[in-house]
Amino acid sequence: MNKDFLETLLQKHQQAGTFPSTSDICKLVTRVLLVLFPEQTQSKYKDVADVEIQMGVYQKELTRLLTSMQKDLPAPAVELSNAFMKELPIIYEKLLHDIEAILNGDPAARSEFEVIRAYPGFYAIAFYRMANALYKLNIPLVPRIIMEYAHSKTGIDIHPGATIGKNFYIDHGTGIVIGETAHIGDNVKVYQGVTLGALSVSKNKADTKRHPTIEDNVIIYSGATILGGETVVGHSSII
């Protein structure tokens, strides 16, 4: 093989920074979700101490993963992992409301267990809620990796930077795209094939609002494409 090519690859490897593996990141978030919702696993804890110990294990694992990329973090890895774990009760409460919204909104849903175990919309929302917490801590790339994993499992593409309110309901979900600066209010229902996207902008406008705002109590039916940062869908609208 061409020696110059091999030298180029060697230089790339030597210059590459350390970063946790995609597999380790996704395994950890999946395991945290299984603690929050044991409906997805056969493993059950016997007492509070067991739950606390396991959460401690996952916190240490998150710290370890973040430590490998410390130079790119805005704060010490241990502080960021502590902040994320403190956010879990809030994430859990939001997910309970999301489950209730799906259960109440879908005539085909028979139980909370079914929603948690079998609904791709819930799976995508759950990963989004956790990835969004990491995104707000200014942890680079990890939130995107989490959401690309959820995307690969569900066909639902949500940027971790999107703002999504309470009682969010995704029905079916395949082909949904929600962009980074989208703002979704409370009690919103979105069907398959919906895009909340951006119009083409120059790279220097990357920090501006590029995706639409969806106010409270909106229903967006399948196939709708809503674009642009100045676009607002008013409350209680049906698209």
Protein Blocks (a to p, Z undefined) as FASTA:
>chain_A
ZZklmmmmmmmmmmpccdddfklmmmmmmmmmmmmmmmlpcbdcfbfklmmmmmmmmmmm
mmmmmmmmmmmpcbdfklmmmmmmmmmmmmmmmmmmmmmmmmmmmmklmbfklmmmmmmk
lmmmmmmmmmmmmmmnopghklmmmmmmmmmmnopacdfkbccdehiacehjiopacdfk
lccdehiacdehiacddddddfklmmpcfbdcddehiacdehiacedjkbccdehiaZZ
